[in-house]
Each structure stands twice: as structure tokens, then as C-alpha cells.
Amino acid sequence: MSIVHLLLLGFLGPRVVSATEAAPRSEAEPSAQSGTDAVGSDEAPLPAPPAAPGGRLTRGVFTGAGWLELGVILPYAPRLPGGRQLWSAGLAGALGLRPHRHFGVFTQLATWVGDVDQREGVDDEGVPVIIDAPVATTAWDLLGVRGFLPVGRRLEPSASLATSLVFERRPFSGRRMWGGLWASLGLAIWVAPTLSFRISADYRLHARLGSTRHFVGGGLAVAVHF
């Protein structure tokens, strides 16, 4: 065989191909280099979001610890001296602190017409008449406690109890001061993370030596939370 035939057999003869060269690499198969890069990456995983502090009131992204409340009240006195009854209306405002989602403390100021002062007089013709004058009543609920029952994102029942000092300004018989208690059952309706409305059923007891007064009624208030 000539030298030319040997050269042709060397170039055109059968060739053994390795398995690594024959099998195409899958696109889904990760390379060893990429695995090494992932392990050795300098980027740390994102930290978990912090949990809401235990016991605090949380409404979405808001956590509130205090409230300022303003509203109208509708007291009713079923039995005043002389068997009289009295329907009235007034205003109330409260400032509260809520250190726990189920508990809060507050102070409150309310004013309304709590009685009618009377005296005898005469009209322009000299005829005896009874003169009526409204008695302005102001109650300062010195220290109150309020329990909350969060049952949903929008509705929140509550119960309140407070001790009171009550001041009456009587046009004909001077000023009077009473001790008292105020109790209330309410339902707050949250319309925003910092705003709620509260409807309530209220009871007041006024007491002084030898006399008591009772008031029942309701109220509607708007509260700003901060």
C-alpha cells in the first residue's frame, strides 16, 4: 500500500466519538459553574417582615395607642323631683389612651340641660305664675376604663365605666355638686385606619346627700385615633 493510501485512511476512516461530545447538553440542566455562583453569591436573603407588637391594636398597617372622641348625647331623666320627666341633648368629648388592644383608660367631659329650675313669680298683670329656667349640667368623668372586643376589621364592641363629678348651675338656687357614675355599652364602626364612629347606650347616676338622679340615653361620636 502506498503512502498516499495510508494518508487517506487516516483522514477518512472511522472516528470514535465520546459520550460527552455526542449528547447535547440540556438547556434546563444547570451548569456546575452556575451552581458555584449561586452558592457563593454575596446577596443575602430578604429578612422576614417584623411581627405586629403583641397586645397592640392593629388595623391594616396602622397601630393606634390613643383616641380623641367628640359626639352628641341624648340624656333622658325618667323621674325628677315632682314626678317630672326630661328629654335633653348635649355634647361630650373624651381623650383616651389604649396601651392594649383589649383595654384603655380615658377622661371625658359632657354637658347638657339636666333639670329645670322653678320659682314662683307674677306676670305683667300681677297673676301668679311658675317661672321655669334650664339647669346647665356639666359632668367630668375623671377616670374611666374601657374594654374592647375586636371581632372584625370594621366592628368593635366596647364597655365603659367611669367615676364622675357633676356640676349644676341653677339660675334660682345657686350651684350644686354631685358625685356620679357613668356606664356605657358601645359599638365602634371603623371607616379608616385612623377614624371610627361609635354609637352607644349610656347610663348616669348622680348622687348627693339625700338625693339621687338617674339618666339613660344614647350617643353618637366620631373618634380620631393616633
QUINORUR-V879261 format. One record per residue. N is the residue number from 1. RES is the residue in one small letter. SS is DSSP state (H for helix, E for strand, C for the rest). OMEGA is omega in degrees with one decimal (none if undefined). Layout:
n->N res->RES ss->SS omega->OMEGA
n->N res->RES ss->SS omega->OMEGA
//
This chain:
n->1 res->m ss->C omega->-174.1
n->2 res->s ss->C omega->179.3
n->3 res->i ss->H omega->179.3
n->4 res->v ss->H omega->178.1
n->5 res->h ss->H omega->178.9
n->6 res->l ss->H omega->178.9
n->7 res->l ss->H omega->179.2
n->8 res->l ss->H omega->178.0
n->9 res->l ss->H omega->-179.9
n->10 res->g ss->H omega->-179.3
n->11 res->f ss->H omega->-172.3
n->12 res->l ss->H omega->-176.8
n->13 res->g ss->C omega->-179.9
n->14 res->p ss->C omega->-176.2
n->15 res->r ss->C omega->179.8
n->16 res->v ss->C omega->-178.4
n->17 res->v ss->C omega->-179.3
n->18 res->s ss->C omega->-179.2
n->19 res->a ss->H omega->-179.6
n->20 res->t ss->H omega->179.3
n->21 res->e ss->H omega->-174.9
n->22 res->a ss->H omega->-175.0
n->23 res->a ss->C omega->177.3
n->24 res->p ss->C omega->-179.2
n->25 res->r ss->C omega->-179.4
n->26 res->s ss->C omega->179.0
n->27 res->e ss->C omega->-178.4
n->28 res->a ss->C omega->-177.5
n->29 res->e ss->C omega->-179.0
n->30 res->p ss->C omega->179.3
n->31 res->s ss->C omega->178.5
n->32 res->a ss->H omega->-179.1
n->33 res->q ss->H omega->-180.0
n->34 res->s ss->H omega->177.6
n->35 res->g ss->H omega->178.5
n->36 res->t ss->H omega->179.0
n->37 res->d ss->H omega->-178.3
n->38 res->a ss->H omega->-178.2
n->39 res->v ss->H omega->-175.9
n->40 res->g ss->C omega->-177.3
n->41 res->s ss->C omega->179.6
n->42 res->d ss->C omega->-176.9
n->43 res->e ss->C omega->179.2
n->44 res->a ss->C omega->177.8
n->45 res->p ss->C omega->-178.6
n->46 res->l ss->C omega->179.3
n->47 res->p ss->C omega->178.3
n->48 res->a ss->C omega->179.5
n->49 res->p ss->C omega->-178.7
n->50 res->p ss->C omega->178.8
n->51 res->a ss->C omega->177.7
n->52 res->a ss->C omega->-179.5
n->53 res->p ss->C omega->-175.7
n->54 res->g ss->C omega->176.6
n->55 res->g ss->C omega->-178.5
n->56 res->r ss->C omega->178.0
n->57 res->l ss->E omega->-179.0
n->58 res->t ss->E omega->176.9
n->59 res->r ss->E omega->-176.6
n->60 res->g ss->C omega->-179.7
n->61 res->v ss->C omega->-173.9
n->62 res->f ss->E omega->174.1
n->63 res->t ss->E omega->-175.1
n->64 res->g ss->E omega->179.2
n->65 res->a ss->C omega->-179.7
n->66 res->g ss->E omega->177.6
n->67 res->w ss->E omega->173.8
n->68 res->l ss->E omega->-170.6
n->69 res->e ss->E omega->176.2
n->70 res->l ss->E omega->-178.1
n->71 res->g ss->E omega->177.2
n->72 res->v ss->E omega->178.9
n->73 res->i ss->E omega->-178.4
n->74 res->l ss->E omega->-179.0
n->75 res->p ss->E omega->175.7
n->76 res->y ss->E omega->177.4
n->77 res->a ss->E omega->-175.5
n->78 res->p ss->E omega->-177.1
n->79 res->r ss->E omega->173.5
n->80 res->l ss->E omega->178.3
n->81 res->p ss->H omega->-177.3
n->82 res->g ss->H omega->179.3
n->83 res->g ss->H omega->-178.5
n->84 res->r ss->E omega->173.0
n->85 res->q ss->E omega->-176.3
n->86 res->l ss->E omega->168.6
n->87 res->w ss->E omega->-176.5
n->88 res->s ss->C omega->176.7
n->89 res->a ss->C omega->-178.8
n->90 res->g ss->E omega->-177.9
n->91 res->l ss->E omega->178.4
n->92 res->a ss->E omega->176.4
n->93 res->g ss->E omega->-177.1
n->94 res->a ss->E omega->174.3
n->95 res->l ss->E omega->-173.9
n->96 res->g ss->E omega->176.8
n->97 res->l ss->E omega->-175.8
n->98 res->r ss->E omega->-178.5
n->99 res->p ss->E omega->-179.0
n->100 res->h ss->E omega->-175.8
n->101 res->r ss->C omega->179.5
n->102 res->h ss->C omega->-171.6
n->103 res->f ss->E omega->176.4
n->104 res->g ss->E omega->175.9
n->105 res->v ss->E omega->-176.1
n->106 res->f ss->E omega->167.5
n->107 res->t ss->E omega->-170.3
n->108 res->q ss->E omega->177.0
n->109 res->l ss->E omega->-179.6
n->110 res->a ss->E omega->178.2
n->111 res->t ss->E omega->-179.7
n->112 res->w ss->E omega->173.7
n->113 res->v ss->E omega->-173.0
n->114 res->g ss->E omega->-178.9
n->115 res->d ss->E omega->175.3
n->116 res->v ss->E omega->178.3
n->117 res->d ss->E omega->-175.6
n->118 res->q ss->E omega->170.7
n->119 res->r ss->E omega->179.0
n->120 res->e ss->E omega->178.3
n->121 res->g ss->E omega->177.9
n->122 res->v ss->E omega->177.4
n->123 res->d ss->C omega->-176.6
n->124 res->d ss->C omega->-179.4
n->125 res->e ss->C omega->178.5
n->126 res->g ss->C omega->179.2
n->127 res->v ss->C omega->178.2
n->128 res->p ss->E omega->178.7
n->129 res->v ss->E omega->173.8
n->130 res->i ss->E omega->-179.1
n->131 res->i ss->E omega->178.7
n->132 res->d ss->E omega->175.8
n->133 res->a ss->E omega->-178.9
n->134 res->p ss->E omega->179.5
n->135 res->v ss->E omega->177.9
n->136 res->a ss->E omega->-176.6
n->137 res->t ss->E omega->177.8
n->138 res->t ss->E omega->179.0
n->139 res->a ss->E omega->174.5
n->140 res->w ss->E omega->175.6
n->141 res->d ss->E omega->-168.8
n->142 res->l ss->E omega->-177.6
n->143 res->l ss->E omega->179.1
n->144 res->g ss->E omega->175.2
n->145 res->v ss->E omega->179.5
n->146 res->r ss->E omega->175.6
n->147 res->g ss->E omega->-177.3
n->148 res->f ss->E omega->176.0
n->149 res->l ss->E omega->-179.9
n->150 res->p ss->E omega->-178.8
n->151 res->v ss->C omega->-179.4
n->152 res->g ss->C omega->-178.4
n->153 res->r ss->C omega->-175.4
n->154 res->r ss->C omega->-173.6
n->155 res->l ss->E omega->-178.5
n->156 res->e ss->E omega->175.2
n->157 res->p ss->E omega->178.9
n->158 res->s ss->E omega->175.2
n->159 res->a ss->E omega->-175.0
n->160 res->s ss->E omega->176.3
n->161 res->l ss->E omega->-177.1
n->162 res->a ss->E omega->170.9
n->163 res->t ss->E omega->-169.0
n->164 res->s ss->E omega->162.2
n->165 res->l ss->E omega->-174.2
n->166 res->v ss->E omega->-178.9
n->167 res->f ss->E omega->176.5
n->168 res->e ss->E omega->174.9
n->169 res->r ss->E omega->-176.3
n->170 res->r ss->E omega->-176.6
n->171 res->p ss->C omega->-173.2
n->172 res->f ss->C omega->-174.8
n->173 res->s ss->C omega->174.2
n->174 res->g ss->E omega->-176.7
n->175 res->r ss->E omega->175.2
n->176 res->r ss->E omega->176.8
n->177 res->m ss->E omega->-179.1
n->178 res->w ss->E omega->164.4
n->179 res->g ss->E omega->-177.3
n->180 res->g ss->E omega->173.7
n->181 res->l ss->E omega->175.5
n->182 res->w ss->E omega->178.9
n->183 res->a ss->E omega->-174.7
n->184 res->s ss->E omega->169.2
n->185 res->l ss->E omega->-174.4
n->186 res->g ss->E omega->175.0
n->187 res->l ss->E omega->178.8
n->188 res->a ss->E omega->177.2
n->189 res->i ss->E omega->-178.0
n->190 res->w ss->E omega->177.9
n->191 res->v ss->E omega->178.3
n->192 res->a ss->E omega->-179.5
n->193 res->p ss->C omega->-179.1
n->194 res->t ss->C omega->-174.9
n->195 res->l ss->E omega->176.7
n->196 res->s ss->E omega->173.1
n->197 res->f ss->E omega->-178.3
n->198 res->r ss->E omega->171.4
n->199 res->i ss->E omega->-172.0
n->200 res->s ss->E omega->168.2
n->201 res->a ss->E omega->-168.7
n->202 res->d ss->E omega->174.5
n->203 res->y ss->E omega->176.1
n->204 res->r ss->E omega->173.4
n->205 res->l ss->E omega->174.3
n->206 res->h ss->E omega->-176.9
n->207 res->a ss->E omega->170.4
n->208 res->r ss->E omega->-173.4
n->209 res->l ss->C omega->176.7
n->210 res->g ss->C omega->-176.6
n->211 res->s ss->E omega->175.2
n->212 res->t ss->E omega->175.1
n->213 res->r ss->E omega->179.8
n->214 res->h ss->E omega->176.8
n->215 res->f ss->E omega->171.7
n->216 res->v ss->E omega->179.8
n->217 res->g ss->E omega->-178.3
n->218 res->g ss->E omega->-179.6
n->219 res->g ss->E omega->175.1
n->220 res->l ss->E omega->-174.7
n->221 res->a ss->E omega->173.0
n->222 res->v ss->E omega->-176.1
n->223 res->a ss->E omega->173.9
n->224 res->v ss->E omega->-175.8
n->225 res->h ss->E omega->-177.0
n->226 res->f ss->C omega->none
//
